[in-house]
């Protein structure tokens, strides 16, 4: 779909159309420590063009390296094969024919020419007068056009130029706005603007050059890249520059996902972005860049669609009271309800419903109590852990535990056997014992055996098998599952315990076994 067709379609839809240019492969690669391999650049470019459906991608700076040339050539060959070559752009410099030739040799057809947008950059960095710099720009532009390249023009440090030397900016624009340049790209290079300044400067540009296509390029030094991007669109910018996950030099650029949802939800603008692909492209770039996404990063963070407080889950149950327009399904994700000390029964019920598990209110209360206990230990409990918690709490549930652990202490020292001191209640009577063993759990069980043999004159089941695992499907090490097989005379029984601590999980499995035996002993 061409530019004019997209603009016509979205105008008919009733809202302004905003072009999205993604610069992850150029400006995003200027993030400290980030360098994409050529095949990684190709994979990201394919996904951005096809799945995410951004309008344009800026894929490299000219003349950087042979590896960069290989990457740009691969991307251009691919884009040409699917009829989207005009949507691939490369940053070039005012360097005579060098950048243009480099881009042309790669198969590119669009140069984003980097010129100076402030007088101080022109005079102090280039050591040239505005007239000399303008002459050099025109020479490169005319050569690029003669080689069949479209030209967009960056006015680098434009925000400082508008603040300190607006006459210089207008001098450059007056000379260049009718030269065949397709788009003027206005960067807040140092990330110094606030939204009010962005409104002021962008309005001046649009009013003075109403027929000109302006893109705005934000940097996030003051955490205002997204706000400034919205301000620019409100004042007539037709395009915005973004990067996946907000990658970019220093504090980064405006994040693609955040800009997209604000444009749609707060400005009712139209874009070509397929929102259900935003999470996938975010994860892809996270993997290739090695820059982890914060868990609370809007839209793509791991926890942004997770309700923690039980009151929120209760409100969602009643009428989605704690939901906004950012529903997770919109982005190919699902809402989750955290399991921990703040969960409450509503969160547990939501997770049980998701898993297709039906419990009685009393069973739900017991499961909630168990999860709260784990949360008090600051352990992360996932939905994958939940079936094992349910099993642990309910499988051998009895009306009243006849055998209860009141307290215990286990200690271990270098060169000495572990020691266990325990106090238990059996049918209402309290017993204490100490014992050493080959391990902490072995010492604990030997102390129990001593109580059963010397105080109760009863046999204690023998341990046949013992194994410890993280629950299958669990994504964290919050829970340890201990499964113990016991022999009581000719009968085998198997019990399991679940806890964050391996010794405690084994102890829980042991007391489940003792209560089962006690029930049988009194029947």
N, C-alpha and C positions, 0 to 999 in steps of 0.2 A: 504494500500500500504506500503510495507516494505521499509527500508532505502535504500537498494541496488537498488530496483526497481525505487524509486524516483530519485536517483542519475543518474541512467542510462537514464531515460526518459529526465531529464533536460539537461544532457550532450548532448543528441541527439538534443535538442532544440537549442543548440548553445551557451549557457551561463552557467557560474558556478552556481551550486546549493548551497544555503546558508540555513542551518537549523535555524529556529526561535524557541527559547525556551522562553516562557512567564513565568515570575516570579511574576506576579501580586499577586498571592495568598500566596506567601512567602515573597519575598523582598518588594513587593508593600505594604504588610500589615504592614511593618515597618515604613510606613508614620505616623508621629505624629497624633494621634487621630483616626486612622483607625483600625477597628477590624471587620472582617466579621463573621457573624453567620454561623454555619455549612451548613444550607440550601442555604445561599447566595453563599458560596464557591462552592457548587455543581452546582448551576445555572450558575455561571461564568465559571466553568470548562467545563460544557456541551457545552456552547456556544463557548468557545475557541477551543475545540477539534472538534466539528461538524461543526459549521457555519463559524468561522474564519479560522479553519483548520491549526492552528499552529502545528509545528512538535512535540513539547513537552511542558509540563507544569510542573512547580515546585510549589507544592501546600502547603508546610508547612515546618516547622522545627520540627525535632523529639523531643519528650519528653517535649513539651511546656505545654500542658494541656490536660485534658480529653475531653474538647470541641474540641480541635484540633485533637485529636485521632478519635473522632466521625466523623469529617469532612473528614479526610483522608480516613477513612474506607468507607464512603459513595461514595466518588469520585472513589476509587479503585473498589468498587463493580460495579459502573456504567461503568467505563472504561473496566473492564473485560467483561461485558455483550455486549459491542460493538467491542470487539477485539482490544482495544487500551491501554491495561494496561501498556505495555512497554513504553508508551509515558507520563506516570505519574511519576514524580520524587519527592523525599523528601530529604531535607537537613539533613544530619546526622553528628555526631561528632566522633572524635577519643576518644572514651570512652569505649573501650573494646567491650562487646556484647550489651550494653544498647540500642544504637540507632538502630542497626541492628534488635534486637528483637522487638523494638517498631514498626518499619516499616513493618517487617514481619507480626506482629500481626494485623496490619491494612490491610493487603492484598497487600502491595506494593511490587514491584519487582525491583525498581531502587533506589539506594542511591547515593546522591551527597555528597561525603565525604569532610568535611571541614578540610583541612590541612593548614599549614603555608607556605606562599610563600615568606617570607622575613626572613632574619636571626634575625632581631631585634624582630619580633613577636615570633619567636621560642624561643629565649633566654630570652627575658624580660617578655613575657606573659606566656609562658609555663614553663619557668625555666628549659629548657632541652637543651641538645646538639642536633645538627642535626642528629647524629647517633641514639640517643634515640628516637627522634620524628619519624624518618624513621622506626624504629623497631615497634613503636606503630601503625603507619599507616599500615604496612604490616600485623600485627596481625588482625586489623579490616577488612582489605580488604579480607584476606583469609577466615575469618569467614563469611563475607557477601557472598562470592562466594560459600562457602559450604552450605549456606542456600538458594541458588538459586537466589540471588540478583545480578543484574548488578551494576558495580561500575563506577561512574564518580568521578573525583577528583578536588576539588577547591584548587588552590594555593592562599590562602587569602593574600592580600597585595602584589600580584605579581608585580605590577607596581613599588612599592618601592623596592622590591627585585631586579628587573632588574636594577634599578637606583643605589642602594647602595650596594647590595650583589649578583651580578650575579653568582658568583661561587657557592653560596648556592643554587640558583635556579637550576643550571645545575647539581649539586650534587644530588638533589632530583629527577630531571627528568631522569638522567642517571640510577638511581636505580629503577625507577617506570615505565618507558616507555614500558617495555616489560613484564609487570606483569599481563596483562589481563584487565587493566583499559581501558574502552571504549573511554572516552573523558577526556581531561584535560581542566578545566575551568579556564580561566585566568582573574581575576578581577582587575580593577583599583579601589580598595576598597575605597580609599580616594578621588577619582576623581581628581587626581593631574596631569594626563598626558595631553599633547597636541598632535595633530595628527602626528607631526614629530617624537615625542618620541614613539608614538604607532607604527609607521612604523618601526622605528629602532629596537624596542624590539621584535615585532612580526616577523620580518624578521630573527632575530637571532634564535628564537624558531623554525620556520619552516625549516630553512636551517640545523639546527642541528638535528632536529627530523622530517624528511620529511614525514614519514609514519604515523605520529601521528595526531589524530583529535583534533584540538584546538577550543574551544569556547572563545569568548571575552565577558566580562561582564563590562559594562560601568556605571560610576556614573557621575552626572551632576553638580558637584560643581563649575566648571568653565564654565558651559553652553557648554561643548564640548562633551557630551555623544554621540550625533548622529555623529558628525565629527569623533570622535575616532572610533566609530563602523565601519564607512565606511573605514577608514584607515586600520583597522584590517583585513577587508575582502580583501582589495586590496593587502594585504601582505600574504594572505593564510589562514586566519581563516575560518573554515568551518561552524561555528555556531555563532549566536549572541543572547545575552540575552536582553530581553525587558520587559517593563510593560505597561499595558494599561494606557493611559494618563500620562505616565512618573512617576507614583507613585513610592515611594521609600524613603529610609532614607535620611535625610537632604534635599538636593536639588533634590532628585529623581534619576531615572534611565533613560535609553534611551526609548523614547516613541515608542510603537509598530507602530503606523501609520506613523510617520516620518521616521523611519528606513526602513519600507517597501517601501515607495515611492522613497526614495533616492537609495536604492538598485536597484530598477527596472529602474528608469529614468536616473540615473547618472552612474550606474555601469553595467546596463543591466544584472543584476543577476536574477536568477530564485528562487522563493520561492513557498511554498504551499498556501500562504495567499489568502483568498477570499476578495479582497479589498472592495467589496460592503457591507461587514459586519462590516467594521471598525467603522463606525459611530454608529451602533447599540451597539457594545460591549463597545464603549466609553461611551455612555449614560447609559448603564446598570451599569458599574463600578462607574460612577459619582453618580448615585442614591444610590448605596449600600455603597460607601465610604464616601459620604457626602462632598467630595472635588470637588468643582465646577470647570468646565473646563473654562479656559480663553476664552473670545469671539474671540480672535485672535490666538488661538492655531492652528498651521497648521493642515490641513486636517479635523479636527473634531470640531474646534471652530465655534460658531454660525455665525460669520460674515465673515469667510474666503472665501466664495463664493458670497459675496455681493459687487457689484460695487457701489460706492458712487458718484463719479464724473460723471457728465452728458457726458463729452467727452469720457469716457470709454464706456458708453452705445452706444454712437454714433459710436465709432469704432467697437464695437461688431456687430452692425447692418450692417455695411458695409463689414466687412470681418473677424469677430472675432479677431480684431487687439489687443485686450487686454486679450486674453485667452492664457494659456500655457497648458502643458500636464496634469496639475492637473484639469481636467474637473470634475465638481461635479457629473455628472452621473456615473463616474467611481466608486464613493463611495456611490452610492445610494442616492445622494443629487441633488439639483437643484440650478442653479444660480439665484440670486436675484439682483434686482436693487433698491438701497435704495431710500427712499422718504424723502426729506428734502430740505434745502436751497441750496444744491449743486447739486440737481438732474438734472435740465434741462429737456427739452422736451423729449430727447431721453430716459431717465430713466422712465418718465411717460408713454411714448408710449410702452416701454417694459412691464411695469406692466399692462397697459390696454390690451395689446395683450394677456398676460397670462390669464387675466380674461375674455377675449372674448368681451371686450367693444370697440366699434368703435366711435370715436369722430372726429368732424371736426377740422382742424387746430386752428380755433378761440376758440373752446371749450377746446381743449388741452391747449391753452395759458392761459385760465382762470383757469383751474384746476392747472396748473403749478404755477401760481401766488399764488393761495390759499395755496398750499403745501409749497411754499417758505416762506409765511407769518408764517406758523406754525413752519417751521424750524428755523426762526429767533428767535422764543421763546424757542429754544433748545428742542423742543418736538420731540419725536420719532413717526413717522408715519409708520404704517405697511401696507402691501398690503391688509390686511383684512379691513383696514379703507378706502381704496381708493373708493369703490363703494359709500360709504356714503358721501365722499367729493365731488364726481361727482354729486351725487344727490343734495347735499347742494348748489353747485355752479350753477347747470343748471336747476333745476326743475322749479323754479319761475323766471328764467332769463328774464329780459326785456331789450329793446335796451338802455334805459337810466334810471337810478334811479331818480325818481322825488322827492323822500323823502330820504334825506341823513342825517346821523349822523355826525356832524362836531366835537363835543367834548362832553365829559360828565365826571362827577365826582360823585362817590357814596361814602359815608362814614358811618361808624357805630361806636357807642361808648356805653360803658356799661351804662345801665339805660336810654338811649336816643333812640328815634326812628331813623332809618337810614334816611339820607338826600341825595337827588339826585339833582344835578344841570346839566342841559343839554342845548346844543345848536344844533339846527337842521335846515336843509334847506328844504323848501317845495316849489316846483315849482319856485326855484330861489330866494326865500325870506328867510332870516334868522330869527329864533325865539329862545328866551331863556326862561327858566322857572326853578323854584325850587319847590321842594315838599318833604314832609316826607311820610313815609309809614311803613308798618309792616315788610318789608324786603327790601333789596337793589333793587331787581327787581320791587317790588310793588311801591317803591318810584319813580323809573324811569318811570314806566307806568303812575303814577298819574301826573308827570310833563308833559308827553306827552298829557294826557287828558286835562290838563289845557290849553296848547297851542291850541289844536283843539277846545275847547269850548269857550275860551275867546278871542282868536285872529282870529280864522277862522270861528267861529260860526257853527261848524260842530260836528256831533256826532262821538264818538269814539267806535269801536266795543267792546263788552264785552268778557271777557275771560271765556270760558266754561270749558276747561280742560288743564292741564299742567303736563307734566312728563319729567323726566330727566333720561337718561340711558347712559352707555358706548355702542357704536355701537355694535350690535350683531356680534360675530366673531372677534371683536377687541381683541388683546392680550395685549394691554397696556392701561394705563389711559391717553394717550396723548390727546384724544378727548372726549368731552362730547356732547351728542346729546340731544337737547331740542325740544320737539314736543308740539306745542300749538294749541288748537282748539278755534276758535273765532266765535262769532255770530254777524253778521252785518245785523240787521233787521231780516228777516226770513231766511237768508242764513248762512250756516255754512261753514267755511273754515279752513283748517289745514296747518300750516307752520312749518318748522323745521329749526333749526340752529345748527351749528357744530363749536365748538371751544374748546381750552384747558381750558377755564374758563367758569364756569357754568353761571354766570351772562351775559357774552358776548354772549354765545350761545343763551340765551333767547332773548337778544337784537337783534341779527341777525334774529331770527325767527319773531320778532315783526316788523322789518323794511321790511321784505319780505311781510308781511301782508299789511302794509301801502302802499307799492308800487302797490300791486294788486288792492287795493281799489282805489288808485289814477288813475290807468289805466281805471277802470270802471267809475269813477267819470267824466272823461273827454271824454269818448266815447259818 
